[in-house]
Amino acid sequence: MVWELMDLLGIDRRRLELQWVSSAEGARFAEIVTSFTGRIMELGKSSLGVAA
């Protein structure tokens, strides 16, 4: 349902990532955040033109 809403709003699906991470998985959390941040940087400014 979230994907459908994002499509309707014109938001690229790659701008959302959901991961389950335990509090004991600090290194995994850091990897996920670093990867996601890199992806968002590559995508550039949102087509909506506003920070969300």
Buried (B, 14 or more C-beta within 10 A) or exposed (E): EEEEEBEEEEBEEEBEEEEEEEEEEEEEBEEBEEEBEEEBEEEEEBEEEEEE
